[in-house]
Amino acid sequence: MIVVTTNEIPGYRIDAVMGEVMGLTVRAANAGQNFVASFRSIGGGEVTEYTQLVYESRQEVMNRMVTEAQRRGANAVIGMRFDTGDIAQAFSEVCAYGTAVYAVPLGEDEEGHTKQSAQVAAQATSASTPQGPGASQPPPAAGYGAQAPAAQQPPAPQAGYAEQPGYGQQPPPPPSGYGQNPYQ
């Protein structure tokens, strides 16, 4: 899973947006940690008991966010951020959030590729390319070096549904194939 704080992934094309994902935890230091930390604060310096607590909290929320993204069929999270806050002076809230996406590495022949993305694309292609006579490779996606298919009229909305999902409505599921890791 690729997790970046930027809104794009260099060398990758974002094919689908799966929505916002987050991980959240609320933690408190135990009495022993508070006791030792109070003495450490007298001398100054790093309070390692609290540093460890915050580090573990960040790892936990990252794991929860990534798990939610994978559940939605994403293979990357863009725009990841941390947020922290205090609750009732004794508790610390840590949140990690971002946008779950399905990102496809750009091959060596595609504009904007990076050395890393070209290697990943080559590995994915060699792992998924059928071998033998008559084996062919699928054409690149429309807009990325292939001829776009003829324009089609979008299907008419079903009765009772808006043309585009509004706030609070579930978007349509992604096309088949999304959610399967092409790199395995």
Secondary structure, DSSP 4 states (H G I P E B T S, - for coil): -EE-SSSS-TTEEEEEEEEEEEEEEEE---HHHHHHHHHHHHH-S--HHHHHHHHHHHHHHHHHHHHHHHHTT-SEEEEEEEEEEEETTTEEEEEEEEEEEEEEEPPTTSTT--HHHHHHHHHHHHHHSPPSTT--PPPPPBTTTBPPPPP-PPPPPPTT--SS--TTSPPPPPPTTTTS-TT-
